[in-house]
Structures are given as C-alpha cells and as structure tokens.
C-alpha cells in the first residue's frame, strides 16, 4: 500500500467504497470463483479423460494475501 500513498485504513475505506466489499472479502470471492471455474474445467476434462483429478487442487492458491 506504500505505492498508493494511502495508509491501511484509508485503503480499505476507499476500496470498500469503490468495490462494495472489503479487500479481504473481495479476495475470498475471487478465490471461490476461481475454484468454481477450475472445478468446472476439471469436470469437463475428467469426462473426456484428459485430466487426472489430482491435478485440480494444485492449481488453487492455498493462502489469502490479505490474511497475512
């Protein structure tokens, strides 16, 4: 946030006002949507036999950068 010139609270307030969600909630929504998309992709690939189901979990991030 140093690059933006805003402190932590200002950034969250501005982000929430513009997006309608806090950065943490926005990140979680984005991660959930990516997981859904990945599941749908993997489901199609599994039906065609093109993708091993063990690969599916390797594509998703295991952390939320806003939790740090």
Secondary structure as GFF3:
##gff-version 3
##sequence-region A 1 68
A	DSSP	alpha_helix	8	19	.	.	.	ID=ss1
A	DSSP	alpha_helix	23	48	.	.	.	ID=ss2
A	DSSP	three_ten_helix	53	59	.	.	.	ID=ss3
A	DSSP	three_ten_helix	65	67	.	.	.	ID=ss4
###
